[in-house]
Amino acid sequence: TVSLVVIMLELTGEISYAVPFMCAVLASKLVGDSFTPSIYDVHSALLGYAAIEEPEAIRLAASVGDVAEPCGDRDILDIAEPITVE
């Protein structure tokens, strides 16, 4: 979508058309995506390539807190205190 706006700006040579071009391209993309899937996604699925985006059904809802371990006082470095190497 951004590349289309850049091409249109290069063809017209008018920077004052940037916002109308962006709005028109964004509106057409939103309307097109609501009716049909992306032609690139369909073509890559036909060729057997992996999807770029994960399908909505298998998105994970894990957060960092689920897999991270809490750190102790010895794990935190304070630059105000001298560091000794043992």
C-alpha positions in Angstrom: 0.0 0.0 0.0 2.8 2.4 0.8 4.6 1.5 -2.5 1.5 2.3 -4.4 1.3 5.8 -2.8 5.0 6.4 -3.6 4.5 5.4 -7.2 1.5 7.7 -7.6 3.5 10.6 -6.0 6.3 10.0 -8.4 3.9 9.9 -11.4 2.1 13.1 -10.5 5.1 15.0 -9.0 2.8 16.7 -6.5 3.5 16.2 -2.8 0.2 18.0 -1.9 -1.6 14.8 -3.1 0.1 12.6 -0.6 -2.6 12.6 2.1 -5.5 12.1 -0.4 -3.6 9.2 -2.1 -2.9 7.6 1.3 -6.5 7.9 2.4 -7.7 6.5 -0.9 -5.3 3.5 -0.9 -6.1 2.8 2.8 -9.8 2.9 2.2 -9.6 0.6 -0.9 -7.4 -1.9 1.0 -9.8 -2.1 3.9 -12.7 -2.6 1.6 -10.9 -5.1 -0.5 -9.7 -7.1 2.5 -13.2 -7.3 4.0 -14.5 -9.0 0.8 -11.7 -11.3 -0.3 -8.4 -12.6 1.1 -5.1 -11.2 -0.2 -4.1 -12.5 -3.6 -0.6 -13.1 -2.3 -1.8 -15.2 0.6 -4.0 -17.3 -1.7 -1.2 -17.8 -4.3 1.4 -18.8 -1.6 -1.1 -21.3 -0.1 -1.6 -22.8 -3.6 2.1 -23.2 -4.0 2.4 -24.7 -0.5 4.4 -21.9 1.1 4.1 -21.2 4.8 1.8 -18.4 5.8 3.4 -15.1 6.7 0.9 -14.4 9.5 -0.4 -17.0 11.9 -4.0 -18.0 11.5 -6.2 -16.4 14.2 -7.2 -19.9 15.6 -3.7 -20.8 16.7 -2.4 -17.5 18.2 -0.8 -18.0 21.6 -1.8 -15.8 24.5 1.4 -16.4 26.6 3.2 -13.5 28.1 6.8 -13.1 29.3 5.6 -13.6 32.9 4.5 -17.2 32.1 8.0 -18.3 31.1 10.4 -15.9 32.8 12.0 -16.5 36.2 12.1 -13.8 38.8 15.6 -12.3 39.4 17.2 -11.9 42.8 19.1 -9.0 44.3 22.4 -10.5 43.1 21.2 -10.5 39.5 20.8 -6.7 39.4 23.8 -4.5 38.7 23.9 -1.1 40.4 26.5 1.3 38.9 26.6 3.3 42.1 28.3 0.4 43.9 31.7 -1.0 43.0 31.8 -4.4 41.3 34.1 -7.1 42.5 35.0 -10.2 40.5 35.4 -13.3 42.5 
